[in-house]
Amino acid sequence: MPFRQAAVIKENIYTLPNLLTLSRIAACPVLGWAIVHDEFYLATGLLVYAGLTDWVDGYLARRFDMRSVLGTILDPAADKTLMTTLTITLAMKDLIPVPLAAIILGRDVLLSLTAFYIRYTSLPPPKTFKRYWDFSIPSAEVRPTGISKVNTALQLLLMGTATISPILPLDISLPLQGLQWIVAGTTIWSGASYVFAKDGFRVISSAAKNRPPSGPSA
């Protein structure tokens, strides 16, 4: 019996929300440079830009039906690139503790390895190197857990506060220490939730029609 390749879903990945998300990723090296070189006003401006584009790309994706499976991957990837940049550079400047930075980065490495595995196992056959990196062929949609959303918000609050702390006219070291302990707890909790939760991602059937994902991410 001749081999018949399964129908492959294709989607438009060249959308404005995805472009805005990519711009956030591209801004991260500049943000890291600004923190390392004590340019905290520039760093604060880039954080504001990241926050605004994060809101705008999500709004555009929902309002004008520009959602894509790639968007559900790019959006958290942009958040993690931003978080990794802030974590490393703020730890280098002693603005957050190194052990906390290790917890945050360790969780992200674990989740990244898991994402690569899920992408491979959910990719419709044939599983080739070219098809693996062709993100116009969706295979699994990332679905953030409830605690992961809370953790991301708290991490961004901590990193943003630590970034602007050198330019504030008052000492906020005590509230920062309390927030650091909270973030350490939610980071560990959210990492465990992805390991044990059954709805952290959704495999997309190759037989499904080409339709936008139901998730809110851009």
C-alpha positions, -999 to 999 in steps of 0.1 A, spaced: 0 0 0 16 33 -10 25 58 18 2 87 20 14 118 38 -10 132 63 -26 165 55 -5 194 69 -20 225 85 -5 258 73 -11 292 88 0 328 82 28 336 106 37 370 91 14 391 112 18 425 130 14 409 165 42 384 157 64 413 144 58 433 176 67 402 196 99 398 177 108 434 183 106 428 220 130 399 216 153 421 195 153 449 222 166 425 249 203 427 241 201 465 243 183 462 276 210 440 290 237 464 278 219 493 295 217 476 328 253 464 328 265 499 319 243 516 346 221 532 320 190 526 341 169 554 325 173 537 291 166 503 307 134 517 322 123 530 288 129 497 272 108 480 299 80 504 292 83 496 255 82 459 262 51 462 283 32 484 258 40 461 228 30 431 249 -4 446 254 -7 459 218 1 426 201 -23 407 223 -51 433 215 -44 432 178 -44 394 177 -78 392 194 -95 422 178 -85 415 142 -83 377 144 -45 376 139 -39 348 164 -15 320 154 0 290 169 34 305 164 22 335 184 14 312 213 51 302 212 67 336 204 48 355 231 60 334 261 94 331 243 96 369 243 87 370 280 114 344 288 140 362 267 132 394 286 132 376 319 165 358 312 181 391 302 169 409 333 178 380 356 214 376 344 222 413 342 205 423 375 223 394 393 256 407 378 249 441 393 239 426 427 203 439 423 188 404 428 204 375 447 223 349 426 204 319 442 171 334 431 185 339 396 196 303 395 160 292 404 145 313 377 169 303 350 169 266 360 131 265 357 133 281 322 159 257 310 138 227 321 107 241 304 126 249 272 139 213 270 103 201 276 91 223 248 116 209 223 105 174 232 68 182 228 75 198 195 92 167 182 66 142 195 36 162 183 50 170 148 30 152 121 51 128 100 75 128 84 97 142 112 125 160 94 149 187 105 134 212 81 98 205 91 108 207 128 119 243 124 91 252 100 68 270 125 41 275 98 34 238 105 18 239 140 19 208 161 12 218 197 -2 249 213 13 262 246 -13 268 273 1 286 303 -12 273 337 -29 297 362 1 298 386 25 304 356 6 336 347 8 348 383 45 339 385 52 357 352 35 388 365 54 387 399 87 381 382 82 410 359 72 431 389 103 421 407 126 427 377 110 460 369 112 472 404 149 461 407 157 478 375 143 512 385 155 510 421 189 527 414 171 558 401 145 560 428 149 587 456 140 562 484 154 529 497 131 499 488 155 471 497 131 457 524 100 454 501 123 439 474 135 412 497 100 402 505 91 401 468 122 380 461 110 353 485 75 353 470 89 350 435 112 321 445 81 302 458 59 309 427 88 300 403 92 266 419 54 261 420 48 271 384 76 248 372 60 219 390 26 228 375 38 223 340 53 189 349 21 176 365 -7 196 347 -25 178 319 -35 210 301 -2 228 298 -3 223 260 -27 210 234 -16 188 205 -32 200 172 -46 173 151 -33 172 115 -69 165 104 -82 197 119 -92 226 97 -69 256 95 -84 278 122 -69 302 148 -61 288 182 -84 295 211 -58 308 234 -55 345 242 -18 348 234 -6 368 204 
